[in-house]
């Protein structure tokens, strides 16, 4: 991800006003408390000291401060005050993460529970349907709400409750912010990560104060008790946002309308998946996020307009500060725009008090305010990128620009003696040069964080960052003008609307073209967290500690050495005599990752009923967490979407050596199969057909295909599932896909010794997991890949003394075949199993 600057090159006669922008760190007293608060937040987030330890630390620091005050040891008092800032920040974060005694989360658990919830809508977003040939379920229009809960009705009746709940209605709902509603649906908590490397969605919502999810099937299950009153600020802003959305949708074509809503209103959820992916891959998604660029354009437009009115300079500063804060709240109040609004308010306050603005102090103030508003916000990647960009611009690029822009009187006279066209070209070239210099600086500094967070490296951002900033600046100015003029006159708004449409179309075309260029982006595992901590620790020390500024060359050398350390980190390795198989928890679907002793990686199925996002959300993060960058072969058991729909996205992120399928796989002819075939051809991956009797070998590992035959059997694709028997060191693993009759009878007719580990066929269904099949396979451990939406559970393996683990309960299950025996572990429960 690259963030290009919004600062422009100052004029040559900078000397008249440059001193007001040159500041000393000693005049930024809020920086040390901001650093101390950050340390406290980090310690509470990752070490969880608990209230007792925090209270003890508070008492100790206060006692030390009191003794130091009596002895007039001011330096110790200063450090104690910083310690108090850190302790209070840690305590505030701890309280923020703790629910109240009657929080709605205490009425829910990971299992489904039918309840009625009453509360007030805080956020309302309509998500349009998204057509995808690889989706197992038809996409419908949905309404996503965030509701402040007041009551919950259980079997015992209504009970007072607090907290926030995410409500998902499977239809469009005519409700808005401020409405009081009652909704009947399935209440559950957010589950922790099911697989290694997977994002913690529960922590993500906990940081927003949301503890539960309520799934509502129809709009009729939601009753609006009372409409919100417009005199409430949040309701008024929501109604204003709805009116702006309607104006944009009515004037612009659908593709440009959703871009305009993202750019002007902060509604990125309406973006088409193709648009979103293109902006992410080219590293310019930040231009759609509401940030300082938006406020800069808005303030530059409003300041001269307010100058026409009979108001003083101070009055205009007050109005600009209020409008900046109002726009931040209007667009959702996310961390980057709040940071910008607070800094604008600080600059306006300096203007009112007739003092020189202090950008670094304003940045520290914005950080502290965000800590107070929501201490968990500072851990979001968007917030970190926003603050780091501004810090780099203030501490590196801006001082460098000021130093190079100081001309002496002779140089200034020589420049002014040039023809006007040469002066214009020189100034334009200077600004382009600095725009690309800033882009290179920010791209270099932010790439490690972006690679770790989004698993993307986007050199394309270096190329299109500055021109895209220019286009979106034009779009912002035209968009603001269009929204201001539309209520007055459609004729006056028409030129601004055309300019908005043209600039958005050019922006999207530019992104689409660059996305297709070679090496414009690539996916990567990203650096580990400990490497990031050291890297950005060096960066922040060099930027924020005045005494270290003369040592900037040493800091730069340290960063380069640290990058070499990252490049020389050892690749993934497993013992040469071990076979490792991980059954990922992908809901109702299947994906088994086999890591062979010789270093090769095989996948058996990669799909889920929830959709092709399984590759992005579960499979790819796990592979990256294991240090895997190449998949040697993918075995697809059969042509059902929930077993292969993640492969196209996976091939975009990893090099795949080969895909093996059954003889009837591509004969089904459905749209999903065609889409998969096109993706395989586009990536140039060879395809191999396997049938019964085929034997494969990979070092010490032998793979035997037990099913299906070259033709048949009749029935669904499940009956023709690819069944693999994998042997290594006298141990065996059986992978069965969705095997069912009549294929089940064909497989059990073949003589076989009992297997050690079995992938239970057809997600543990009763029709496939019969007592006859269990007696034939005789596993010691059976693993069932299934989702929470399951039917009747069966366990025919219990009578044989075997364990049955379900990924819906255990999470990812890892089985290791070693010379001394077999060991298995579950990711969520930590359950362990051994067979020596």
Helices and strands as residue ranges (DSSP letters): G 14-16, G 18-21, G 25-27, H 30-47, H 50-70, H 74-97, G 104-107, E 113-127, E 142-154, E 157-160, E 164-169, E 180-189, H 201-207, E 210-216, G 219-221, E 222-226, H 233-251, H 254-260, I 261-265, G 268-270, H 273-281, G 285-288, H 292-308, H 313-330, H 335-352, H 359-373, G 375-379, H 381-392, I 393-397, H 398-404, H 409-417, H 420-454, E 456-457, H 460-486, H 490-515, E 522-523, H 529-544, G 546-551, H 552-567, E 579-583, E 589-595, E 601-608, H 614-614, I 615-619, H 620-625, E 630-631, E 633-635, H 641-644, H 647-653, E 655-656, E 658-662, G 665-667, H 671-683, E 686-690, E 695-698, E 701-707, G 717-720, E 723-728, E 731-735, H 743-748, E 757-759, G 761-764, H 771-777, E 781-784, G 798-800, E 803-806, H 807-810, E 813-818, E 821-826, E 832-835
